Amino acid sequence: MLGLPPSVRIYFATELTDMRKGIDGLRAIVEGTLRHDPYDGHLFVFVGKSKDKVKILFWDRNGFVLYLKRLERGRFQLPVVDERTKHVSMEPAQLAMLLDGIDLNARRLARWNPAADKGIDTDRRL
């Protein structure tokens, strides 16, 4: 899992991106298409059209950092999202799973809320 402070958000661009774009081209996408300020220190994740490359752009105090990962075999398993959505938020664990080649479309367990729990779970076996 990535160790990011809670103030850092991760935005996944849902449209496939031309991986020939560098820092300035991706920054323009962040500003124009995703409608975010690239200088806020958040991570912006882009996937190439062939789905074998991921670029992550973020601002680090005095300059942009561009991270690139290219798979030698296979393709990244992207989350299924609504076509009208320009970007979705990701958790650090989801980004780590994406970069590790894990399919993000697996069903996640619902979060447990102790205030909503109405009693003892009788179906649970010890």
N, C-alpha and C positions, 0 to 999 in steps of 0.2 A: 504494500500500500504506500502511496505517496504521502510524505509528511508535509502537508500544506497547512498554513494557519486558517482558521475558520473564515477569516475575512476574504480569502482568495476564492473566487468562484471559477468554475470551469464551464466554458461555453463550447458546445460541439456544433459546428456549422453543418447543417443537414444537406446542403447542396454539395455535390462532388466538385472538387477544386482542381484547377490546372496546377500541377506541382512545379511548373517552371516559374511560378510566381515566387518572388523573394519577400523580404521583409516589407518593402514598400507596397507591393501588390497585395499582400495579405492584410496589411494595416488598412489599406483602402477598403477591403471587403469588410473588415471589422467596423469601420466608420460608416460606410455607405449601406451595406446590406444588413449587417447584424445590428447596426445602430447602437454601438457601444463605444466608449472611449478607450482606445488601446493603451493609454497611459495609466489606467487605473490599477495595473498590476495583476489583472485576472488572466487566466490561461484561455487561449482561443485555439480550438482543435479543428484541423482541416484534414480531409481524406481525399486522396487522388482519385481520378476517374477510373483507374485500373484497380483501385482498392488495395494496392499493395504498399502504399506509402501514406504516412501520417506526418503532418507538420504541426507543431505547437508553437504559437507565438505568444510572448509575454514581455512586458516592460520590467526591467530590473534596475531600479534606481537611476542609472545614467545611460541606459541604452536598451535596445531590443535584443532578445534572445530568440533564436529560431532553432527548434529541436526537430530533427528529422529521423524517422525510423522507416526503413524499407525492408519488407519481408523478402527473403530469398526464395521462399516457397509458400504458396497459399495466398489467401486474401484476408484482410481484416473483416471480422464479423460485426457489421454495423447495427446499431439499434434501429428498430422499425419506428418511424415517426410519421406524422401527418405531412403530406406533401406541401401544404401551405405554410408550414412552420419553417422559419429561416434558421433557427438554432434552438437547442435544448440545453438545459443545465445538466451537468454530470457531477457525480460525487467522485472524490479521489479514488475510491475503490473501483468504480466503473472505468475510469481512465486507465488505471493499472491493468484491469482485466482486458480492456481493448488492446493495449500495447502488448499484452502477453498472448493475444490471439484467442481469447475466450469469448464465446458468443454471448453478447449482452442481452439477448432476447429470452434467456431463461427466466422462469417465473420466480420472483423474489418472495420470500415469506413476508407476511404482513408484520408491521412493527407492533410490538406488544405495548399496551398502555395499561399500567396498573390501576388507574382510576376507572377504566372501563371494565375491568375484570369483575365479574359478578359472583365469583365464588371459586371453589376448587375445581380443577380440571379432572373429571372422573375418568376420562379416556386415556390419561397419561399413565404409562406403565413404568414402574421403577426397575 
